[in-house]
Amino acid sequence: MSKPPLFRLSTLALLIGTALPAGAYELYADDDSHLNANIEAVFGVFHSQENYAMSGRLGEGSSSWREGYIKYGLSFDQGLGGAGTGYGAFALLSSGSWGDGDAAGFTDGSERTTKIEDAYLGWRSGSLFEALGEDGVDLSFGRQNVMVGDGFLINGDALNFGNGIADGELNRGGGYYLAARKSFDQTAILRLGGKDGWRGDLMWLKSDNRAQARSELYVGTLEHVAEAGTVGLTYIDVTDVDEQYASPAQLERDGMKTYSLRGQGNAGVENLFLSGEYAWQDTEHGGNENAWYLEAGWTFADVAWSPSVNYRYSRFSETFDPLFYGFSRGYGTWFQGEVAGNYAGPFNGNARVHHIGVRATPLENLSVGALWFDFDSLDRDLGDFSGRELNLYAEWGVTENLLVMPVVGLYQPKKSAEEGGAQLGTDDRNLYSQLVLAFMF
């Protein structure tokens, strides 16, 4: 098997729940029990006028492709007669890619797979421990999606490569951009504390994703949640990687410890948004890396369409490992730029990024926005992914269950692949377009 390149990227995990209400068809319900059927279907059509060198498979030219997945299963909760509530879920996921494959060449359009996505059980304490608040103890285990904080370091196991790289050894079944598969293969999670005040998590997470070197990690968090915002500490200890699939950078992950301090809220000022995180990494070989961001935004709530404006500065040191970051608050977090964040780079490493975002809501079921990014590579000997990108997008809730999301992007690299960048054959501006339809039942 040929070895994969240095992986410091992931695909855009479309967390449909951020735009559509959680949906389920109730199969059975009484005072203590609920059994639901859940269906989530997402399909996307994509075109990029330019290709990128990340997989080493593509040449100069354009790519057109399609991706889709259907997730279907059951979820339940069962009251335990004053002793809390049991809950769980089981779901299968069928995914595929068609056409040329994505613009970075990670998929080739031939991927088709059906596998188990969710399979977990849990227990919430209800009012058993009043000092910890309602459901102040939440214990779960199994195959499930996990997010920590703002998704800056951990937001699911969502890297979905296909047959276009490493002779297909990293194939997860298609859906690179949609990040069809997000669940960690094995988890054990203890959450302590209610919705307000002090709370924390203890987690063991095991990935079965070869593109993530099947990493095993322990995670601890401590947070204080208040009306003005949340501040938190995170500790991540990677205890094992599978050397058979690890890139040179991922070999450094084994034994690596990551510490972060984060905060998010409005500081008690209505219409203000503040967010930031500082992460510091220590490897067993003595190397130290860091990444951080600061963001501020304002919503003009009394103006027509309630427009908002955000500015963010982020910086990632030369060999910072972004771990399992993912899509959280919307486009641009934490895949910065639809072209740059998914195909061209930088991928939350060796870069400083200026970002401005504007968003408005002309109709109750329609939001539109624009995102601008300026990328500057720190050590250009590691690759010069400097450039600029503008994305225009809309989120249209056609019905309560159907969401339509068109995006147009203009990406301007400073260097072609031949000059040390990523865009193959040219440093011309790339016109990128996509249309994603998401259905939740």
C-alpha positions, 0 to 999 in steps of 0.5 A: 500500500502506498502511504497517504500524504500528510493529513491535516484536513477533513471534509465538511460535516454537514450537521443538518440539525443546525438548519433543520429541526430534529425530526423523527416519526413516532412509532410508539409513545406512552408516559415513560417510553418513546420509540422513533424512526429517523431518516436523514437524506442528503444529496449534493451536486458539485463543480470545480473549474480547477483541480488540486494536487492533494491526492496526486491522482488528478491533472489540470482541468475541472471536476464535476461530481455528485455525493449522497447518503441516507441515514436510517434507523431507530431511537428510543428512551425509556423511563426507569421509574424514578431511576432516570432514563435509558436511551439509545439509537441504532442507524445504518448509513448508505453513501456514494459518490458519482461522476469524476470524484471531488476536486482534490481527487480523494474520491473517484466517483466509484464509492458505494457503501452501507455500514452501521453509523450509530449503535449506542446506549445511555442513561440519564439520571433525571432528578436523582442527583439534585446537586448536579441538576436535572440529568446531571449524570449522563453515561453512554457508550457505543458508536456515536458522534461526539463534539467538544466545545466549538468543534475546533478540535473535535467534532465527529470522526468525519474524514471521508476519503474514497478510492482516489487515494492510497489505492483505496485503503482509506475508502469509507464509502463516498461522500467526501464533502458531505462527510457522510460518516461522523461517528466514532467507532467506540466511545465511553462518555461520562457527562457530569452537571446540568445545563447551567453552572459547572459541568464536565466530561470524561471520554474515551474515543476510538476511531476506526477511520484509517485516514485518522490512523485509527487514533485512540484518545482520552478527553476531559473537559471542565466548563462553566455555563452562564447566561453571558457565555461559556468558558471551558478547558479541554484536555486531549491525550492521544494514546495510540495510532495505527502505524500501518495507516499513519502519515509521518505527521500522524505518527507524531500524534501518538502520545501527543497531549493537547490543552485548550482554553475556550470561551463563547457568548455575548458577555451580557450584551444583547446582539454581541457575539464573542468566541475564542480558543487557544490550543497548545500541543505537546508531543513525546518528541518535545515538539510544541505546536499551537493554534488559536482564534478570536472572533467578534460579531454583531447582529443588527436586530432592529434593521430589516432582515436582521443582518449580522457581521463577524470578523475572525482571526485564526492562526495555526502553527507550522505542524499543528495537528487539527485532530478531528475538527468539523462543521459546527456553527455554519459555513466557515467553521471549521472548514475555512472556505469551501474550496480552500477548506476542502480541496486546496488548503490550508487545512487548519495548519501552517496558516494565519487566516482573516475572515469576514462573514455577513448574514441576513434573513430576508424571510423566516425560512431563508437566510443568505450570506457572504464569507471572505477569507484571506489565507497566508501560509507561515512556512512556505517550504511546507507548501504555499497555500496562500490565497483569497476566497469569497463564498456566497450561500443561501439556506432555504427551508422549502418545507419543515423537512427539506432544506436547499443550500446553494453555494458559489465560490471564487478562489484565487490562489497565489501560487499554482502547484508547480510553484509550490501551491495546490492548484494544478496547472494554473494560478487562475481564479477558480469558480466553484459551485455546489447545490445540496439538498437535505431531507430529515424525517 
